[in-house]
Amino acid sequence: MLSHTRALVAAAAFAFATGKKVAGIYDHSAGRDRRIAAECRGDRLQGFDGDRGVKFGGTLPELYDAGDRTFVSFETDGDKIQGFDRGTSTFYTAQVRDGLVQIFDHGENAWFTYDIQNADAARSYHRNSGANL
């Protein structure tokens, strides 16, 4: 998977699993903030990747990345998500816990961690876990 695809999957996973808005994410493997926002309503997601200036989203089980013009399959089961990135032909699994999203990218054979920023506060859900989760 491309790093920006993993980041949008992380934002989507958090929005779907918690029902909370995503205002940005911190990509631990890249060591930087990513300007990605996402919100879900029912089985529909809308998102924006500010770093690339493109929209992403759709209705489950498919999300569309307008920047890469490709689909990512997305299946949820509580806080666990799995799917397939059609752009790179790569499977992934994700888990949402305590304001963090961890993604196992089967193509890279590695885990990637993302800290999700609270849309209503100036900090992440993870760092604010005692108060808001």
C-alpha positions in Angstrom: 0.0 0.0 0.0 1.1 3.5 -0.6 1.6 5.5 2.6 -1.2 8.0 1.9 -3.6 5.1 1.3 -2.7 3.6 4.7 -3.3 7.0 6.2 -6.8 7.4 4.7 -7.7 3.8 5.7 -6.6 4.7 9.3 -8.9 7.8 9.3 -11.8 5.8 7.8 -11.3 3.0 10.3 -11.4 5.3 13.3 -14.5 7.2 12.0 -16.4 4.0 11.3 -15.3 2.2 14.5 -16.0 5.1 16.9 -18.5 7.3 15.1 -16.2 10.3 15.9 -14.9 12.8 13.4 -11.2 12.8 12.4 -9.5 16.2 12.2 -6.0 14.9 11.4 -3.6 12.0 12.1 -0.1 11.6 13.3 1.7 9.0 11.2 4.3 7.3 13.6 6.2 5.6 10.8 6.7 8.8 8.8 7.1 10.9 12.0 4.7 13.6 10.8 1.2 14.9 11.0 -1.0 14.3 8.0 -3.9 16.6 7.1 -6.6 14.1 6.7 -10.2 14.6 7.9 -13.0 12.0 7.8 -16.6 11.6 9.1 -19.1 8.7 8.8 -22.8 8.6 8.9 -24.2 5.1 8.9 -22.3 3.1 6.2 -21.2 6.2 4.3 -17.9 8.0 4.7 -16.7 11.4 3.4 -13.1 12.4 3.8 -10.5 14.9 2.5 -6.8 14.4 2.2 -5.4 17.9 2.6 -1.9 16.9 1.9 -2.9 15.8 -1.6 -5.9 18.1 -2.0 -8.3 15.2 -2.9 -11.5 13.7 -1.6 -12.1 10.1 -0.6 -15.0 8.2 0.7 -18.1 6.2 -0.4 -20.5 3.6 0.9 -19.3 0.4 2.4 -17.9 -2.0 1.4 -16.0 0.2 -1.1 -14.2 3.5 -0.6 -12.9 5.6 -3.5 -9.7 7.6 -3.5 -10.2 10.4 -6.0 -6.5 11.2 -6.1 -5.4 7.7 -7.2 -8.7 7.0 -8.9 -8.9 3.6 -7.2 -11.1 1.7 -4.8 -10.2 0.2 -1.4 -12.5 -2.5 0.0 -13.4 -1.9 3.6 -15.2 -4.4 5.9 -15.8 -3.6 9.6 -16.4 -5.8 12.5 -16.5 -3.6 15.6 -13.0 -2.2 16.1 -11.5 -4.6 13.6 -11.3 -3.7 9.9 -10.0 -5.6 6.9 -9.8 -5.0 3.2 -8.0 -4.9 -0.1 -6.3 -1.9 -1.8 -7.1 -2.3 -5.5 -4.5 0.2 -6.5 -1.6 -1.9 -5.2 -3.3 -5.3 -5.0 -2.6 -5.4 -1.3 -4.6 -6.8 1.7 -4.6 -5.0 5.0 -6.1 -5.4 8.5 -6.6 -2.6 11.0 -7.5 -2.3 14.7 -8.8 0.7 16.5 -8.0 1.2 20.2 -7.7 4.1 22.6 -7.5 6.8 19.9 -4.9 4.8 17.9 -5.3 2.9 14.7 -2.8 0.1 13.9 -2.7 -1.2 10.3 -1.0 -4.4 9.2 0.0 -3.9 5.5 0.3 -7.4 4.1 2.3 -6.1 1.1 4.9 -4.5 3.4 4.6 -7.3 6.0 4.6 -4.6 8.7 2.5 -2.7 11.2 1.9 1.0 11.0 0.4 3.2 13.8 -1.6 6.4 13.6 -2.7 8.7 16.4 -6.0 10.3 15.6 -6.7 14.0 16.3 -10.0 14.9 18.0 -12.0 17.3 15.8 -13.4 19.1 18.9 -10.1 19.5 20.8 -6.5 20.6 20.2 -5.1 17.1 20.9 -5.4 13.5 19.9 -8.0 11.1 21.2 -5.2 8.9 22.4 -3.5 11.6 24.5 -6.9 12.6 25.8 -8.1 9.0 26.4 -8.9 9.5 30.1 -11.4 12.3 29.4 -13.1 11.5 26.2 -13.1 7.8 25.4 
